[in-house]
Amino acid sequence: MTTSPLVLGPMVRYVDETSASVWVETQSAGRVSLHAGGRDWTVRTFAVHGHHYALVELDGLEPGTVTPYALDINGTQVWPDPSTGFPPSMIATLATGQPLRMAYGSCRTSVPHDASGNRTHGVDSLRAYALRMASGGELSWPDLVVFVGDQVYADLTSEQMQEFIRARRDIEAPPGEELKDYEEYAHLYYLAWSDPANRWLLSTLPSAMIFDDHDIRDDWNTSLSWKKKMEATSWWHDRIVAGLASYWVYQHLGNLSPQERAEDAVWQRIVRHAGQDEIDVGAELDSFAERADRDPKSYRWSFCRDFGDTRLIVIDSRAARDLTPDDRALVDAPEMAWVDGRMRGGFRHLLVATSLPFLLPMGLHYVESWNEAVSEGAWGKRAARAGEKVRQALDLEHWGAFQNSFREMAALASEVADGKRGPAPETITFLSGDVHYSYVAEVDRASGSRIVQAVCSPIRNPLPRLMRSFAAVMSYGLATPVGALVARSAKVPDPPFRWSGVKGPWFQNNLAHLEVVPEGLKLWWETGVVDGGDQQHPELECVASLTLTPRRAQDPTVDRTGGSSIGVNAAQSAASPGSNLPAGLRGRPHSRWRPFR
């Protein structure tokens, strides 16, 4: 860990037209001051299990401005750090009505950025993007980056994390190399966010986050039998409490707007503390986390934000599950009612971020729906036990494995697309991760909004080559007719609509981007590549791109991506220079850019 007064951060989190929030972890208790645009904001730290944090809430900012800032702890400036060579960190407020530009992705492991780490886990696409952004090569910055799951891996730990574990407990005793408590989660977040390039990026680019299973443990809340098995262990209670408590501190708190934080009981305890000493909310946060796990209806992790004519709904598809056999739901009734209230027309684009893809390749969707039916007894008790083993072994626990939830969401999306919930948007786009390959699929519709699934996974954790072949076989080809056959054998109704692939799959580490442009919704994926053996300064290469145009504007003679898409590799990109590139980079003859040096 660092000896600086600043342990982690600053991280710019929620930002709108006139307010911003900046999160930090500090070495000790104290006062944190942020200076920007001739104004100062100062807050006291709060403590959780011996760690110290602050969230500085900035208000009264001017819309559409970009302002450098500095950070003090107890009167000593700790940020920016001129020794890193990175530019000053900025707070960029939204301009009223500006079109949204956003990055997103999921699944990022924290291993060194050297030849060994890049060989085993690939180049960190987020870090490669940070280097280009710092170099000035990104002429138009995103408004935010959304991480849709597996920001940290609590169950598949790196050598660096295991060294930390060995220094404090017997790593041979349960839970072994996995995380045990809050102290270990704090160190895991430190490893994930302390690389200088990524740290600078997160100090300037606003971020929003939602968990997936590895933030807690693989297959988290797959089924009731999985949950009972975990609860029977000697270590699970401490793990889930530490996982959710640390998630609230490191990830969730910064997702919230000032109005939403005003309704959060733990945060209000912090801001209303009137004593001279730092408030310690560790015990209260543990009780909150234990209650949130025991009764998912007691707290909502999902959130919703509007960016001009675009709405972003971020859905918790892990903690809010109902696992009782008769009421199985990926999103329980209160959570689905919340989603129902926000699935509305009247926006140009509706974005729904859910860590698990809503539209899996149809073959895999059929297999998951069949497995759910068998595991719940469609073929008898013996088959149910076998089905449960298959479910956990193959991670068959996406939307397709919770048919009630899938059909509810399909109905909501269809109603919005048909204009039954206000004027139909141009697109309803599900943004997801989890599966460790990226693809785009679209629902077959003759009218109304386009319903699209756009997956970006992983940012840094590629599937081994053998697993790539397995994933392709499970998802495509004969998987569709065979999957449909076995699903019907278990009396699973056909899906309410059909969908098919538009692009993909591709298996590289990626960071995806989307931008609302006059012609529609533009999406592109970029991967980090090492040029000339310089492991520390990777470049970015465009992997795929497409523009989703409104259905009414489509020409039936062009492809279904609106005629603006390119192939899924850089060679095809170079064949038509610049047609796929973000605004401001067109006209350059290649899809690589020199990173920050």
C-alpha positions as CSV (number, residue, x, y, z in Angstrom):
1,M,0.0,0.0,0.0
2,T,1.1,3.6,-0.5
3,T,2.6,5.8,2.2
4,S,0.9,8.9,0.7
5,P,-1.9,10.5,2.6
6,L,-4.0,9.6,-0.4
7,V,-4.5,5.9,-0.8
8,L,-7.0,5.7,-3.7
9,G,-8.6,8.3,-6.0
10,P,-9.6,10.9,-6.5
11,M,-12.3,9.3,-8.6
12,V,-14.9,11.5,-10.3
13,R,-18.2,9.7,-9.9
14,Y,-21.7,11.2,-10.4
15,V,-21.7,14.4,-12.5
16,D,-24.6,16.4,-14.0
17,E,-25.0,19.9,-15.3
18,T,-24.4,21.7,-12.0
19,S,-23.0,19.1,-9.5
20,A,-20.3,16.5,-9.2
21,S,-19.0,14.0,-6.6
22,V,-15.4,13.0,-6.0
23,W,-14.5,10.0,-4.0
24,V,-11.2,9.3,-2.1
25,E,-9.7,6.8,0.3
26,T,-7.2,8.4,2.7
27,Q,-4.4,7.0,4.9
28,S,-5.9,8.4,8.1
29,A,-8.8,10.5,9.5
30,G,-8.9,14.1,8.5
31,R,-10.4,16.8,6.3
32,V,-10.4,16.6,2.5
33,S,-10.6,19.8,0.5
34,L,-11.2,20.1,-3.3
35,H,-10.3,23.3,-5.1
36,A,-11.8,24.0,-8.5
37,G,-12.6,27.2,-10.4
38,G,-11.8,29.5,-7.5
39,R,-14.0,27.6,-5.0
40,D,-13.3,25.2,-2.2
41,W,-15.3,22.3,-0.8
42,T,-14.2,20.6,2.4
43,V,-15.6,17.4,4.1
44,R,-14.5,15.1,6.9
45,T,-13.6,11.5,6.3
46,F,-15.6,8.6,7.6
47,A,-14.3,5.3,8.7
48,V,-15.1,1.7,7.9
49,H,-13.1,-1.1,9.5
50,G,-10.0,0.9,9.9
51,H,-10.1,2.5,6.4
52,H,-10.9,6.2,5.8
53,Y,-13.0,7.7,3.0
54,A,-14.5,10.9,1.8
55,L,-17.0,11.9,-0.9
56,V,-16.8,15.5,-1.8
57,E,-20.0,16.9,-3.2
58,L,-19.6,19.9,-5.4
59,D,-22.5,22.1,-6.2
60,G,-23.3,25.3,-8.1
61,L,-21.2,24.4,-11.0
62,E,-21.6,25.9,-14.5
63,P,-23.1,23.6,-17.2
64,G,-20.8,22.5,-20.0
65,T,-17.6,23.6,-18.3
66,V,-14.2,21.7,-17.9
67,T,-12.4,22.8,-14.8
68,P,-9.0,21.5,-13.4
69,Y,-9.0,20.6,-9.7
70,A,-6.6,20.0,-6.9
71,L,-7.0,18.0,-3.7
72,D,-5.7,18.6,-0.2
73,I,-5.8,16.4,2.9
74,N,-5.4,18.2,6.2
75,G,-4.0,21.2,4.3
76,T,-1.4,19.4,2.3
77,Q,-1.9,19.1,-1.5
78,V,-1.9,15.4,-2.5
79,W,-3.3,15.7,-6.1
80,P,-2.4,16.2,-8.8
81,D,0.9,14.4,-8.6
82,P,3.3,16.1,-11.1
83,S,5.8,13.2,-10.9
84,T,3.4,11.0,-12.9
85,G,3.5,13.2,-16.0
86,F,-0.2,13.0,-16.5
87,P,-2.3,16.1,-17.3
88,P,-4.3,17.9,-14.6
89,S,-7.4,16.1,-13.6
90,M,-10.7,17.7,-14.7
91,I,-14.3,18.0,-13.7
92,A,-16.4,18.2,-16.9
93,T,-20.1,19.1,-16.2
94,L,-22.8,18.1,-18.7
95,A,-24.1,20.7,-21.1
96,T,-27.9,21.0,-21.1
97,G,-29.3,18.9,-23.9
98,Q,-25.9,17.6,-25.2
99,P,-26.0,14.2,-27.0
100,L,-24.6,11.4,-24.8
101,R,-21.2,9.9,-25.5
102,M,-20.3,7.0,-23.2
103,A,-17.9,4.1,-22.8
104,Y,-18.8,0.8,-21.2
105,G,-17.5,-2.7,-20.6
106,S,-17.2,-5.5,-18.0
107,C,-14.8,-8.1,-16.5
108,R,-11.5,-6.6,-15.6
109,T,-8.8,-8.5,-13.7
110,S,-6.0,-6.7,-11.8
111,V,-2.6,-8.2,-12.8
112,P,0.6,-6.3,-13.7
113,H,0.8,-4.5,-17.0
114,D,4.1,-6.3,-18.0
115,A,4.9,-8.9,-20.6
116,S,3.7,-11.7,-18.2
117,G,0.4,-10.1,-17.3
118,N,-0.3,-9.1,-20.9
119,R,0.5,-12.7,-22.0
120,T,-1.9,-14.3,-19.6
121,H,-4.7,-11.7,-19.4
122,G,-4.1,-9.6,-22.5
123,V,-3.7,-5.8,-22.7
124,D,-5.9,-3.8,-20.3
125,S,-8.2,-2.0,-22.8
126,L,-9.2,0.5,-20.2
127,R,-5.5,1.4,-19.5
128,A,-4.8,1.7,-23.2
129,Y,-7.8,4.1,-23.5
130,A,-6.5,6.1,-20.5
131,L,-3.1,6.5,-22.2
132,R,-4.7,7.8,-25.4
133,M,-7.0,10.1,-23.6
134,A,-4.1,11.6,-21.6
135,S,-2.1,12.1,-24.8
136,G,-4.8,14.3,-26.3
137,G,-5.5,11.7,-28.9
138,E,-9.1,11.5,-27.8
139,L,-10.6,14.7,-29.2
140,S,-14.0,14.2,-27.7
141,W,-14.1,12.7,-24.3
142,P,-17.0,10.5,-23.1
143,D,-19.5,11.9,-20.6
144,L,-18.9,8.8,-18.4
145,V,-17.8,5.2,-18.4
146,V,-20.2,2.5,-17.1
147,F,-18.7,-0.7,-15.7
148,V,-21.3,-3.4,-16.0
149,G,-19.9,-6.0,-13.6
150,D,-16.9,-7.8,-12.3
151,Q,-14.9,-4.7,-11.5
152,V,-12.9,-6.9,-9.0
153,Y,-12.5,-10.7,-8.8
154,A,-13.0,-11.8,-5.2
155,D,-12.9,-15.5,-6.0
156,L,-10.1,-15.7,-8.6
157,T,-7.3,-13.8,-7.0
158,S,-3.9,-12.7,-8.5
159,E,-0.5,-13.5,-7.1
160,Q,-0.3,-10.0,-5.6
161,M,-3.6,-10.5,-3.8
162,Q,-2.6,-13.9,-2.5
163,E,0.7,-12.4,-1.1
164,F,-1.5,-10.0,0.9
165,I,-3.7,-12.9,2.1
166,R,-0.7,-15.0,3.2
167,A,0.7,-12.1,5.2
168,R,-2.4,-12.0,7.4
169,R,-3.9,-15.5,7.6
170,D,-3.5,-19.2,6.7
171,I,-4.3,-19.3,3.0
172,E,-4.8,-23.1,3.2
173,A,-7.8,-22.6,5.5
174,P,-11.3,-21.7,4.0
175,P,-11.9,-19.6,2.0
176,G,-8.3,-20.2,0.8
177,E,-7.2,-17.9,-2.0
178,E,-10.6,-16.2,-2.1
179,L,-11.4,-13.1,-0.1
180,K,-12.5,-13.4,3.5
181,D,-13.3,-10.0,4.9
182,Y,-13.5,-6.2,4.4
183,E,-9.7,-5.7,4.8
184,E,-9.0,-8.0,1.9
185,Y,-11.7,-6.3,-0.2
186,A,-10.0,-3.0,0.5
187,H,-6.7,-4.3,-0.8
188,L,-8.4,-5.9,-3.9
189,Y,-9.8,-2.5,-4.8
190,Y,-6.4,-0.9,-4.3
191,L,-4.9,-3.3,-6.7
192,A,-7.6,-2.7,-9.2
193,W,-7.5,1.1,-9.2
194,S,-4.0,2.2,-8.3
195,D,-2.2,1.8,-11.6
196,P,-1.2,5.4,-12.5
197,A,-2.8,5.5,-16.0
198,N,-6.2,4.1,-14.8
199,R,-6.0,6.2,-11.7
200,W,-5.6,9.3,-13.8
201,L,-8.5,8.2,-16.1
202,L,-10.9,7.7,-13.2
203,S,-9.8,11.1,-11.7
204,T,-11.2,12.8,-14.8
205,L,-13.7,10.6,-16.5
206,P,-17.0,10.2,-14.5
207,S,-17.9,6.6,-13.8
208,A,-20.9,4.5,-12.8
209,M,-20.8,0.8,-11.8
210,I,-23.0,-2.2,-11.1
211,F,-21.8,-5.6,-9.7
212,D,-21.8,-9.0,-11.2
213,D,-21.0,-12.4,-9.7
214,H,-17.2,-12.2,-9.3
215,D,-17.5,-9.0,-7.3
216,I,-18.8,-11.5,-4.7
217,R,-18.3,-15.0,-6.0
218,D,-18.8,-17.0,-9.2
219,D,-22.4,-18.0,-9.7
220,W,-23.6,-15.6,-6.9
221,N,-27.3,-16.3,-6.4
222,T,-27.5,-18.8,-9.3
223,S,-30.3,-20.7,-7.4
224,L,-31.7,-21.5,-4.0
225,S,-29.6,-24.6,-3.7
226,W,-26.5,-22.7,-4.5
227,K,-27.4,-20.1,-1.8
228,K,-28.1,-22.8,0.8
229,K,-24.8,-24.5,0.0
230,M,-22.9,-21.2,0.5
231,E,-24.7,-20.4,3.7
232,A,-23.7,-23.8,5.1
233,T,-20.0,-22.9,4.9
234,S,-18.0,-21.3,7.8
235,W,-17.0,-18.3,5.7
236,W,-19.8,-17.2,3.5
237,H,-21.5,-14.9,6.0
238,D,-18.4,-12.8,6.4
239,R,-17.8,-12.8,2.6
240,I,-21.2,-11.5,1.6
241,V,-21.3,-8.9,4.4
242,A,-17.8,-7.6,3.4
243,G,-18.6,-7.8,-0.3
244,L,-21.8,-5.8,-0.1
245,A,-20.4,-3.3,2.5
246,S,-17.3,-2.6,0.4
247,Y,-19.4,-2.4,-2.7
248,W,-21.5,0.3,-1.1
249,V,-18.3,2.3,-0.2
250,Y,-16.1,1.7,-3.3
251,Q,-18.8,1.5,-6.0
252,H,-22.4,2.3,-5.2
253,L,-22.1,5.5,-3.2
254,G,-20.7,7.3,-6.2
255,N,-23.5,6.1,-8.5
256,L,-26.0,8.1,-6.6
257,S,-27.2,11.7,-7.4
258,P,-27.2,14.2,-4.5
259,Q,-31.0,13.6,-4.2
260,E,-30.6,9.8,-4.1
261,R,-27.8,10.1,-1.5
262,A,-30.2,12.2,0.6
263,E,-32.4,9.2,0.9
264,D,-29.7,6.7,1.8
265,A,-29.8,6.0,5.5
266,V,-26.1,5.2,6.0
267,W,-24.9,8.3,4.0
268,Q,-27.2,10.5,6.0
269,R,-25.6,9.2,9.2
270,I,-22.3,10.3,7.8
271,V,-23.3,13.8,6.7
272,R,-25.3,14.5,9.8
273,H,-22.5,13.6,12.2
274,A,-21.9,16.6,14.4
275,G,-19.0,15.4,16.5
276,Q,-15.4,16.6,16.2
277,D,-14.1,13.1,15.6
278,E,-14.5,11.0,12.4
279,I,-17.6,8.9,12.4
280,D,-17.1,5.1,12.1
281,V,-20.0,3.4,10.3
282,G,-18.4,0.0,10.0
283,A,-20.8,-1.8,12.3
284,E,-23.8,0.0,10.8
285,L,-22.6,-0.8,7.3
286,D,-22.2,-4.5,8.2
287,S,-25.8,-4.6,9.5
288,F,-27.0,-2.9,6.4
289,A,-25.2,-5.4,4.1
290,E,-26.4,-8.4,6.1
291,R,-30.0,-7.1,5.8
292,A,-29.6,-6.3,2.1
293,D,-28.5,-9.9,1.5
294,R,-31.2,-11.5,3.7
295,D,-34.0,-9.3,2.3
296,P,-33.2,-7.9,-1.2
297,K,-36.4,-5.9,-1.1
298,S,-34.9,-3.7,1.7
299,Y,-32.5,-1.9,-0.6
300,R,-32.2,-1.0,-4.3
301,W,-28.8,-1.1,-6.0
302,S,-30.3,-0.2,-9.5
303,F,-30.3,3.4,-10.7
304,C,-31.5,5.5,-13.6
305,R,-30.1,8.6,-15.2
306,D,-31.3,10.9,-18.1
307,F,-28.8,12.5,-20.5
308,G,-30.8,14.9,-22.6
309,D,-32.8,12.8,-25.0
310,T,-31.3,9.5,-23.8
311,R,-32.2,7.5,-20.7
312,L,-29.9,5.0,-19.0
313,I,-31.4,2.4,-16.7
314,V,-28.8,0.3,-14.8
315,I,-30.4,-2.9,-13.4
316,D,-29.2,-5.1,-10.5
317,S,-29.5,-8.6,-11.9
318,R,-27.6,-10.3,-9.0
319,A,-28.7,-9.2,-5.5
320,A,-32.3,-8.5,-6.4
321,R,-33.2,-12.1,-7.3
322,D,-36.0,-14.1,-5.9
323,L,-34.8,-17.7,-5.7
324,T,-37.8,-19.4,-4.2
325,P,-38.8,-22.2,-6.7
326,D,-42.4,-21.0,-7.2
327,D,-41.4,-17.4,-7.7
328,R,-38.0,-17.6,-9.4
329,A,-37.0,-14.2,-10.8
330,L,-33.8,-12.6,-11.9
331,V,-35.3,-9.3,-10.8
332,D,-37.8,-9.6,-7.9
333,A,-41.2,-8.0,-8.0
334,P,-40.4,-4.7,-6.3
335,E,-37.3,-4.3,-8.5
336,M,-39.3,-5.1,-11.6
337,A,-41.9,-2.6,-10.6
338,W,-39.1,0.0,-10.4
339,V,-37.9,-1.0,-13.8
340,D,-41.5,-0.9,-15.1
341,G,-41.8,2.7,-13.9
342,R,-38.7,3.7,-15.9
343,M,-39.2,1.8,-19.1
344,R,-40.8,4.7,-21.0
345,G,-40.8,6.2,-24.4
346,G,-40.4,9.9,-25.1
347,F,-36.6,9.5,-25.4
348,R,-34.6,9.3,-28.6
349,H,-32.7,6.3,-27.2
350,L,-33.4,4.0,-24.2
351,L,-30.3,2.3,-22.8
352,V,-30.7,-0.6,-20.4
353,A,-27.5,-1.7,-18.7
354,T,-27.6,-5.2,-17.1
355,S,-24.5,-7.2,-16.3
356,L,-26.0,-10.3,-17.8
357,P,-27.0,-10.2,-21.5
358,F,-30.7,-10.0,-22.0
359,L,-30.5,-11.5,-25.4
360,L,-28.0,-14.3,-25.4
361,P,-27.4,-16.1,-28.7
362,M,-30.6,-18.0,-29.3
363,G,-29.1,-21.4,-29.0
364,L,-27.7,-20.6,-25.5
365,H,-31.0,-19.0,-24.5
366,Y,-32.9,-22.2,-25.4
367,V,-30.4,-24.3,-23.4
368,E,-30.7,-22.1,-20.4
369,S,-34.5,-22.1,-20.5
370,W,-34.5,-25.9,-20.8
371,N,-32.1,-26.2,-17.9
372,E,-34.2,-24.0,-15.7
373,A,-37.3,-26.2,-16.3
374,V,-35.3,-29.4,-15.7
375,S,-33.7,-28.1,-12.6
376,E,-37.1,-27.0,-11.2
377,G,-38.5,-30.6,-11.7
378,A,-39.9,-30.7,-15.3
379,W,-38.3,-34.2,-15.8
380,G,-38.5,-35.4,-12.2
381,K,-36.3,-35.2,-9.1
382,R,-33.3,-37.2,-10.3
383,A,-33.1,-35.0,-13.5
384,A,-33.5,-31.9,-11.4
385,R,-30.4,-32.8,-9.3
386,A,-28.4,-33.3,-12.5
387,G,-29.8,-30.1,-14.0
388,E,-28.7,-28.1,-11.0
389,K,-25.2,-29.5,-11.3
390,V,-25.1,-28.5,-15.0
391,R,-26.5,-25.1,-14.2
392,Q,-23.7,-24.3,-11.8
393,A,-21.0,-26.0,-13.8
394,L,-21.8,-24.1,-17.0
395,D,-23.1,-20.8,-15.5
396,L,-26.5,-21.2,-17.0
397,E,-28.1,-18.4,-15.0
398,H,-28.7,-15.5,-17.3
399,W,-32.1,-13.9,-18.2
400,G,-32.9,-17.0,-20.3
401,A,-32.7,-19.2,-17.2
402,F,-35.3,-17.0,-15.4
403,Q,-38.1,-17.2,-17.9
404,N,-40.6,-15.2,-15.9
405,S,-38.2,-12.3,-15.7
406,F,-37.2,-12.6,-19.4
407,R,-40.8,-12.5,-20.5
408,E,-41.6,-9.5,-18.3
409,M,-38.7,-7.6,-19.7
410,A,-39.5,-8.6,-23.2
411,A,-43.1,-7.3,-22.7
412,L,-41.8,-4.0,-21.3
413,A,-39.3,-3.5,-24.2
414,S,-42.0,-4.4,-26.8
415,E,-44.5,-2.0,-25.3
416,V,-41.9,0.8,-25.4
417,A,-40.9,-0.1,-28.9
418,D,-44.5,-0.2,-30.1
419,G,-45.2,3.3,-28.7
420,K,-47.5,2.1,-25.9
421,R,-45.5,3.8,-23.2
422,G,-45.0,7.2,-24.9
423,P,-43.5,8.0,-28.2
424,A,-41.3,5.1,-29.4
425,P,-37.5,5.7,-29.2
426,E,-35.3,5.1,-32.1
427,T,-33.5,2.3,-30.3
428,I,-33.8,0.2,-27.1
429,T,-30.3,-1.0,-26.5
430,F,-29.3,-3.5,-23.8
431,L,-25.7,-3.0,-22.7
432,S,-24.1,-6.0,-21.0
433,G,-21.0,-8.0,-20.2
434,D,-20.3,-11.2,-18.3
435,V,-19.9,-13.8,-21.1
436,H,-16.2,-12.9,-22.1
437,Y,-17.0,-12.3,-25.7
438,S,-18.6,-9.4,-27.5
439,Y,-21.4,-9.3,-30.0
440,V,-24.4,-7.4,-31.2
441,A,-27.8,-9.0,-31.7
442,E,-31.2,-7.5,-32.8
443,V,-34.8,-8.5,-32.3
444,D,-36.6,-9.3,-35.6
445,R,-39.2,-6.5,-35.9
446,A,-41.0,-5.0,-38.8
447,S,-41.9,-1.7,-37.1
448,G,-41.3,0.5,-34.1
449,S,-38.1,0.9,-32.1
450,R,-35.1,-1.3,-32.8
451,I,-34.4,-3.6,-29.9
452,V,-30.7,-4.4,-29.7
453,Q,-28.2,-6.3,-27.5
454,A,-24.7,-4.9,-27.4
455,V,-22.2,-6.8,-25.3
456,C,-18.7,-5.7,-24.3
457,S,-16.8,-8.4,-22.3
458,P,-14.1,-8.5,-21.2
459,I,-12.1,-5.3,-20.6
460,R,-9.2,-7.5,-19.4
461,N,-9.8,-11.3,-18.9
462,P,-10.1,-13.1,-22.2
463,L,-11.3,-16.7,-22.5
464,P,-8.7,-19.3,-23.1
465,R,-8.8,-20.4,-26.8
466,L,-10.3,-23.8,-26.0
467,M,-13.1,-22.1,-24.1
468,R,-13.7,-19.7,-27.0
469,S,-14.5,-22.7,-29.2
470,F,-16.8,-24.1,-26.6
471,A,-18.6,-20.8,-26.2
472,A,-19.1,-20.5,-30.0
473,V,-20.5,-24.1,-30.2
474,M,-22.8,-23.5,-27.2
475,S,-24.1,-20.2,-28.7
476,Y,-24.2,-20.6,-32.4
477,G,-24.7,-23.2,-35.2
478,L,-26.6,-26.3,-34.2
479,A,-27.1,-24.9,-30.8
480,T,-30.2,-23.0,-31.9
481,P,-32.3,-25.9,-33.4
482,V,-31.1,-28.4,-30.8
483,G,-31.7,-26.0,-28.0
484,A,-35.2,-25.2,-29.3
485,L,-35.9,-29.0,-29.4
486,V,-34.8,-29.7,-25.9
487,A,-36.6,-26.6,-24.5
488,R,-39.8,-27.8,-26.0
489,S,-39.3,-31.2,-24.6
490,A,-39.4,-29.6,-21.2
491,K,-42.5,-27.7,-22.2
492,V,-40.8,-24.3,-22.2
493,P,-42.8,-21.9,-24.4
494,D,-41.0,-20.3,-27.4
495,P,-39.7,-16.8,-26.7
496,P,-42.1,-13.9,-27.4
497,F,-39.9,-12.8,-30.3
498,R,-36.9,-13.9,-32.2
499,W,-33.5,-12.3,-32.6
500,S,-30.3,-12.9,-34.5
501,G,-26.7,-11.8,-34.6
502,V,-25.7,-8.5,-36.3
503,K,-22.0,-8.7,-35.5
504,G,-19.7,-11.1,-33.6
505,P,-18.7,-12.8,-31.6
506,W,-15.2,-11.5,-31.0
507,F,-13.1,-12.5,-28.1
508,Q,-10.4,-9.7,-27.6
509,N,-10.2,-7.5,-24.5
510,N,-12.4,-4.5,-25.4
511,L,-13.7,-1.2,-24.2
512,A,-17.0,-0.3,-26.0
513,H,-18.2,3.2,-26.8
514,L,-21.5,4.7,-27.9
515,E,-22.4,8.1,-29.2
516,V,-25.7,9.7,-30.1
517,V,-25.1,11.2,-33.5
518,P,-27.6,12.8,-36.0
519,E,-27.9,9.6,-38.0
520,G,-28.6,7.4,-35.0
521,L,-26.7,5.5,-32.2
522,K,-23.1,4.8,-33.0
523,L,-21.2,2.0,-31.3
524,W,-17.6,0.8,-31.6
525,W,-15.3,-1.5,-29.8
526,E,-11.5,-1.0,-29.2
527,T,-8.8,-3.4,-28.0
528,G,-5.4,-2.7,-26.6
529,V,-2.4,-3.9,-28.6
530,V,1.3,-3.8,-27.9
531,D,3.4,-2.4,-30.8
532,G,7.2,-3.0,-30.9
533,G,7.3,-4.8,-27.5
534,D,6.5,-1.7,-25.5
535,Q,4.3,-3.4,-22.9
536,Q,3.8,-0.2,-20.8
537,H,2.4,1.9,-23.7
538,P,-0.2,-0.1,-25.6
539,E,-2.1,1.3,-28.5
540,L,-5.8,1.0,-29.4
541,E,-7.1,-0.8,-32.4
542,C,-10.7,-0.7,-33.6
543,V,-12.3,-4.1,-33.6
544,A,-15.9,-3.4,-34.7
545,S,-18.2,-0.5,-35.4
546,L,-21.8,0.1,-36.4
547,T,-24.5,2.8,-36.5
548,L,-28.1,1.9,-35.5
549,T,-30.2,4.2,-37.6
550,P,-34.0,4.7,-37.0
551,R,-36.1,2.0,-38.7
552,R,-38.0,4.6,-40.7
553,A,-34.8,5.9,-42.2
554,Q,-33.4,2.6,-43.2
555,D,-32.9,1.7,-46.9
556,P,-34.0,-1.9,-47.5
557,T,-31.0,-2.2,-49.9
558,V,-28.4,-1.7,-47.2
559,D,-27.5,-4.0,-44.3
560,R,-29.4,-4.1,-41.1
561,T,-26.8,-2.0,-39.2
562,G,-27.9,1.1,-41.2
563,G,-25.2,0.9,-43.9
564,S,-22.6,2.6,-41.7
565,S,-20.9,-0.5,-40.2
566,I,-17.6,-2.0,-41.0
567,G,-16.1,-5.4,-40.6
568,V,-15.0,-6.8,-37.3
569,N,-11.2,-6.4,-37.6
570,A,-8.7,-3.7,-38.2
571,A,-7.8,-4.9,-41.7
572,Q,-11.3,-4.4,-42.9
573,S,-11.3,-1.0,-41.1
574,A,-8.3,0.1,-43.1
575,A,-10.0,-0.8,-46.3
576,S,-12.4,2.1,-45.9
577,P,-10.4,4.7,-44.0
578,G,-12.2,6.6,-41.3
579,S,-15.7,5.4,-42.0
580,N,-15.9,3.7,-38.6
581,L,-14.0,6.1,-36.5
582,P,-15.3,8.4,-33.8
583,A,-16.0,12.0,-34.7
584,G,-12.7,14.0,-34.8
585,L,-10.6,11.0,-35.9
586,R,-12.0,10.5,-39.4
587,G,-9.6,10.9,-42.3
588,R,-6.7,9.1,-40.6
589,P,-5.6,6.2,-42.6
590,H,-5.2,3.6,-39.8
591,S,-7.2,2.5,-36.8
592,R,-4.3,2.7,-34.4
593,W,-3.2,5.8,-32.4
594,R,0.0,6.5,-30.6
595,P,-0.6,6.5,-26.8
596,F,0.6,8.8,-24.1
597,R,4.4,8.6,-23.5
